[in-house]
Every structure is written in structure tokens, then in C-alpha cells.
């Protein structure tokens, strides 16, 4: 199995590069892809850049050029659920856009039954087993929503009412979208940098490195379980 790992930013990718073995770099579409091994798993790492389109470009290249069997989107996110704390981690069970009209995806390509991209249940079970086996705490399973901007208080209320997500980011639903239309399995592992109480870009900046390391460690635990 070959696994693609998409990280939005340099600080989210860096912890993976620290443990990557046999790094072979390939440049395509202004992106640098790193082929190698982590925890005896064959991986291809890429820093996609921030936002939905960038993440989609990286994901499609992983599928078309590197022929990955699974894509994991790993990195950081903002908490939407009041119970989540900074450095908690959310592993997505399903994902959607919070800034795309519902009928765009259901009444035109890809003609989905709903607006939600669902993670395969077998992958969720493997993630749960990995967390249990490694005795990793503060991991939650649930919905992540994606949009192009940091969330204001007004936006937070609307999104929570409409989608009831655990967390929000700027890329993961687009990774899921690309995987969905290509029939490629996907997972999303995101560690919290900011919360409704401790919100804003400043908190993201302060907490990004530690959160990225936590997301890396949990992703590695999942890789080990996938290789069993």
C-alpha cells in the first residue's frame, strides 16, 4: 500500500519530513512531493499550500502520478465544538464544505446523495484501534467542515447550527472531494490550534508547531495499524 499525506503548510509537513526515510523529491505543478518510508509504510508527502483548490491539486497529483491507495490529510484545525481543547485531535468520520451551496454537489457533478463525504468505516475502526493500542489520549471522532477563511463569531453560530461539526479547516473536504470522485479512500487527522474561547490567528501561530507534531504522531500510529 502506498499512502499519500497532504499537509497544508510548511510547519504541518515538517514533522513528517523529520522521520521520513529514503526521501526522493519530485516536483510537479509548483509542488514538491517527497517519496519514502515512515513506520515501514510507503508514503508520498506534500505541502499543498493553504485553501481548497491547492489541496485538491495536490490530491489529484498523488492519485494520477504517484498512484496512491489512500490519502491522509494531516495537520491542524480550529475547534467548533465547545468541549474541544487546544491540542485535542479530531479524526474525521465525515466532512463537508461550510461555504458551498448544498445543491451544487447534489444536483450537479458529482451528484452526491448528500453534502457529506464519508470516511470508510473500516478506516475509522483502524484509527480507533491505533489510538487504543498506542494509548493516545484526547482524540475525538466526528465531523470536520471546510471553508476558505478563519471563522468569526457570527459565522461560527451559523456553521454550528447547520452542520454541528467538531472542527473546521481550509482543506480537508476538498481532499475528500477529490478522493470521492476517484474512488480512493481517505482519512483526515487534525489537531486543534484554536478554540471558540481561544480563537483567532494569533492562537494558531502560537500552537501550530506543537499541534502539527501531535497530528504527525497520531498519523504514524495509524500507519502502523494500516500495515498490520
Protein Blocks (a to p, Z undefined) as FASTA:
>chain_A
ZZddddfblmlmmmmmmmpghiacddeehiacddddeehiacddddebgajklmmmmmmm
mmmmnopabdcdedddddfblkbcehiacddfbdcdfkbcfklmmmmcehiablbdcddf
klmmmmmmmmmmnopghiacddddddfbdcdfklmmmmmmmnopabdcfklmmmmmmmmm
nopacddddddfbdfklgcjklmmmmmmmmmmmmmmmmmmmmmmmmZZ
